[in-house]
Amino acid sequence: MSTSKSLKGSWSGAWASYGHHTARRCRATLVPKAAAVQPASANTRDMSSALSLANIRSSLIRQEDTIIFSFIERAQFCRNLPVYTPDAIPVPGFDRCGRRYSLLEYVLRQTEQLHGSVRRYTSPDEHAFFPDDLPTLVLPPITYPSVLDPCADAININDQILRVYVDDILPGLTTPGDDFNYGSSATLDVPCLQALSKRIHYGKFVAEAKFLAKPEEYSALIRAGDADGIMALLTDKEVERRVVERVRRKVATFGQDVTENGTAAASGANGDGAPRLKVSPDLVARVYEEIVMPLTKEVEVIYLLRRLDSQQAGGPAAGSSASASSSASGSASGNSSPSTSAAAATR
């Protein structure tokens, strides 16, 4: 598995131009969440701790584990290019422009049909890749008091995430070639994409917490439309370095083969007795350094640039309990809110 190819620049300018994959899908970057018909419910969730720095950090650190384990699972199979090529596998699904979906797009959309019906995508920390096609809920909704500015609902960069995953992450994560395990590859791609999407879009919560910590500084930059100034203010290089090193150590630990006596099995693959790893720690560290954290910060900048729009228009401010988000719990299994969800790093 090659890890020498730099990922630098793979995300750059992604929110301005997504490449041919997205262009043919005929969907924009910023899209409002689809409004599903929701039955009445008195269920509510406490969001009072959603913006605490300790809670956000804990969530992001746990999301690292989710991303790493999903990468380990996908790395079992070859790259299998037909999975990502429209018309290579004649699936019964087409986008609004009449283009047949790739197998990955088809499996991803069908997965979202199931997950969406049990209210995964009504949670403010979950984002669908096909937000315009979400189904009617079969569970009563859960109401969240709003902790984010209303502009958050229109921020969805999953088109970019899908493109970068297919074009830049998979080539290093998987062995080149074709082993014909197309269904297995596609079904394992889905949790990789979901975990990356959740981690990157969690930047909205990070941005709101940072705004509340320094409202005057951010407000001045927002009113000036200074995206570069906002990016500089929210960036902490030392924190990012620690995140990358933590991810590298986790991959080196989680990716080992373990024997029956609990010790890592040495492999002759490297000729040095070192444990054989299922995924390269350097690769995943670079994914975080050059894709995950930069895209997270792009989400933060997009959110912050629009953070004052609702106040200027006389709308409710973020955090107002009067503005209840009729969102429901995030996942089918635990319906976890952003204050308790599993997550990934600390940027």
N, C-alpha and C positions, 0 to 999 in steps of 0.2 A: 504493500500500500504506500503510495507516494505521498509525502507531506512536504516536498520541497517547494511546490508552487505557492507563491505568496498570494494571500487573499486580499492584499491591499488594493483599495480602489474598487473592489467588487460592489461595495454598497454605495460608493460615492455618487452623489447626484441621483440616487435611486428614487427619491420622492419627486423628482422632476421628469425622469424618463425611465420607463420600466423595461424597455426592450421589446422584442417581437412577441414574447410569450403573452405579455399583458396587453399589448396593442390589439392582438387578435381576440382577446376576451371582451373587448369593448366595454370596460368598466373603469371608473375613475378611482383615484386614490382616496379621496375623502368622500365617504358615503354614509348617509344616516342608516342606523340599524333598522331592519325591516320591522314594521309594526305587526306583531302577531295578535290574533284575537285571543284575549286572555280572560278566563273566567274570574269572577270576583273572589277576593281572598282577603282575610284579615291578617295573614302572615306578614311579619316584619322581621327585619334583621338589624341588630345594633351595629352601627358603623362608627361609633365614637372613637375607636382606636385605629381606624383604617389609615390615618395619616401620621401615626406616631412613627418616628424614625426607627425605633427598636423593632416595631412590627414590620415595617417595610423591609428592613435589613434581613430579618428572619425569613420573610417570605421569599426574598430574592435568593438567599443562600439555599433554601430548599429547592427552588426551581432549578438551580445548577444540577442537583441530583437527577431531577426529571429529564433534563436535556441530555445529560451524560448517558443515563441508562437507555434512553430512546436511541441515541447514536450507536451504542453498543449492540442493540438489537438489530438495527438496520445494517450494520457492518457485516452481518453473517452472510449476506448475499452480494452478488456482483452488482455492478451499476445498472445493468439491464435497461438500456436506452429505450427500447420500445415502450416501456411503461410511461415515458414522458413525451412520446411523440404522437401527436394527433393522427388518427387514421391507421396507425401501426397495428392497433388492436381495435376492432370495430365495436366499441361500446355503444349502447343505446342512449346516447345523450349528446345534446348540441347546445352551444351557447346562443345568445340572442342574435348573433351574426350568421348563424347557420354552420359554424365550424364545429366539427365533432370533437368532443372532449378527448383528451388523453386518458389512459387508464387511471393515472393518478388523480386527475381532476374529477373523473367519474366517481372513484372510490371516496375521495374527499367530500364531494357534494352529497353523496348518499349517506356518508357518516354524519354529516351536519344535519341531514333531514331527521335522523334518529335523535341525535343529541339535542338538536334544537327543539324537538317536540317535548322534551323533558326539561326544558328551560335553561340549558347550558348558556345560551347566548343572550339571555336577558340579564345575566350577571355583568356588572360594569367592568370586570377584569377579564372577560372573554370576548373574542372577536371572531366572527365567522369569515371564511374565505369566500363564501357566496351569500353575502348579507341580504341580497334582494330576493333570495329564494327560500327563506326560512319558513318552516311550517307552523301551523296552529299549535298552540300548547295543549298538552293533554294533562298537565298538572296545574293546579292553581298557582298564580304568581306569588312571589315574595316581594314585598315592598322594602326598598332601601332608602333611608334618608340620604339626600344628595350630599356627597362630600366633594365632588368635582364640579367645575364650571360646566354649564350646559354645552359648551363647545366640544367637550370630550366625546360626545356621542357621534360626532361627524368625522372623527379621526380614526382611520383604518388604513394601515399600510401593508395589509396582507398580500397584495399583488407583488409588492417588492420582495417580501419575505419568501414567497413561493419561487420567484425568479432566482433570487440569490441562492436559495437552497438547492435548486436543480442545477444551476450553472456553476456555482462556486463551492458549495459545501460537499455535495455528493461525490464529485470527482476525487477528492482526497479521502473521503470517509470510506468509500467502497473500492473493491478490487475491479479493475477494468475488465470488460467482457460481459458475457451473457450466460447465465446458468438456467434461464427459462423459469425461474421462480418469480413470475410477474405478479401474481396475486399476493404472495408473501411480501414482496418488496413494497408494493403499493400500500398494503395495510400497515406496514411498519413505518412508511413515510408519514402517514397521517399523524401519529403521536409526536414525531419529530417536529412537524410543522405547527401543531397545536402548542407544544411546549415553547418553541421559539416565539410564536405569536404572543403568547401570554407574557413571556419575559420582556419582550420588546415594548409591548403596549403598556406594561406596568410603569413605563416612563411617565404616564399621565399622573399617577399617584405620587411618584418621586417629584415631578415638577410642582405639583400643588403643595407638597410639604416644603419644598425649597422656597416657593413663593411666600408661603405663610411665615417662614423664618426670616425673610428679608423683603418684605412687601415694598418698601420705598425704593430700594435699588432696582428690583425687577420692574416695578411700575414705570420708572423713568425710562428704562430700556425698551419696554413694551410700547410706550407712547411714542418713542422715537423710531420704532420699527427696526431696532438694532439687533438683528438676528445674531450677528457675530459677537456682539457684546453679551447677549444672553448666553450664547454657547460658552464664552470664556468664563462667565460668572458661575455657571452650573458645573463646569468641569473641574475635577479633582484628580490630577494625574497619579498621586500617590495611592489614592483609594483604588483607582483603576489597576494599577500595578499589583496591588494585593489581591484583587479579584482574579486577575489572570493567573497568578501563582497558585492561588487556592484551587482554581479549576484544574490546573496542570497536575497538582498533587492528587486531587480526587480521581482524575482519569487514571493515573498511575496505580491507584489503589483499587478502584472499582473494576478496572479492566484486566486484572490478573486472573489466571487460572488457579484454582485453589484445590489442593489435594485433600484426601480424606482425613489427614491429620491436621488440617487447618493452615498449612504453610503454602505459600505460593509455589506452584510447580515450575521448576527451572526448565527452560527449553533450549535446545541447541540451535534454535533458529538464528540467533544472533552470534553464536559461537563464543559467547562470553559468560554463559550460565545465567544471564539475566532473565527474569520472567518474561514470557511472551505476553504481549498486551493485545487485547481485542481491538482497541482503538488507540491511535497515537495521541499521547498527552500534548505534544507540540501542536498537532492539528487543532484539537479542541480549544487549546489556549489561544491560538490565532483566530479561530472563529469568534471567540469572545472579544478579543482585542480589536479585530478589524471589521467585524460585522455586528455582533450582538450589541456591544456597548455604543458604537457609533450610531446604529439605528435607534437604540433607546434614546440617545440624546437628541436625535432628529425629532422623535416624537415629543420629547420635552420642549424643544424649541417651538414646534408647531403649536403645541398646547399653550405655551406661555404667550406667544404672539397674539393669541386670540383670547387670552385670559380675562381681559378687561372689556371685551365686547358686550357681554350681557349687562354689566354695570352701566356702561355708557348708554345702553338701550333701555335702561330702567328695569332689567330683568333681575331675577333672584341671584344672589351671590352664592358661590360654592360654599358648601357647608351649612346652608340654611336648612333647618329641619322642616320648614314650610314647603320646601320643594322636594317632594318625595319621588324618587325614581321608581317607577313601577317595573323594576327589574326583579328577576327571580334568581334563585340560587344558582350558582355557577355550574355545578356538575351534577350528573345523574346520580353519582354515588354518594356524595356528601353534601351537595348544594352549598359549597363553602363560599363565604364572602371574601373580599379582598383582605379583610383583617385576619383571616385564618388560612388562606390558601397556601398550597405548597409552592415554592418558588426558587429563585436562582442566585444572583451575585450581589454586589453591593454598589451598583452604579446607577 
